[in-house]
């Protein structure tokens, strides 16, 4: 057991040689490719991070553009709705005005018709009164009076009726 605790100089020498040889071989063949691979990976990760940041910035810009576009569409839609409402109100007012004008025209036509019918009825009534008066005069007097006298009597009678 004691032999295990005592270092053997030959063994230490060969272990040191093996270690140095292994370190030299690793440095010559493995260390540079490993550091290159790590550096390459680091560059790739940095590029990916930069790309992700750029993509995020682009996405934010697109989001803002879309929001601005949506806001514009909302404003445009509101303006079109307002214009349509105004047009509807104008059409409503136009229809109301046309209906009022039509009703007024019908009323005026009816008034004119009533006036014409009234005048016609008055004329017929005058003729009936004249005929009745002439008949009464003929019966009272026993003969017909001349046309001038008839006209004068009818006019006087009508004036009396109009005055009352």
Secondary structure, DSSP 8 states (H G I E B T S, - for coil): -HHHHS--HHHHHHHHHHHHHHHHHIIIIIIHHHHHHHHHHHHHHHHHHHHHHHHHHHHHHHHHHHHHHHHHHHHHHHHHHHHHHHHHHHHHHHHHHHHHHHHHHHHHHHHHHHHHHHHHHHHHHHHHHHHHHHHHHHHHHSS---HHHHHHHHHHHHHHHHH-
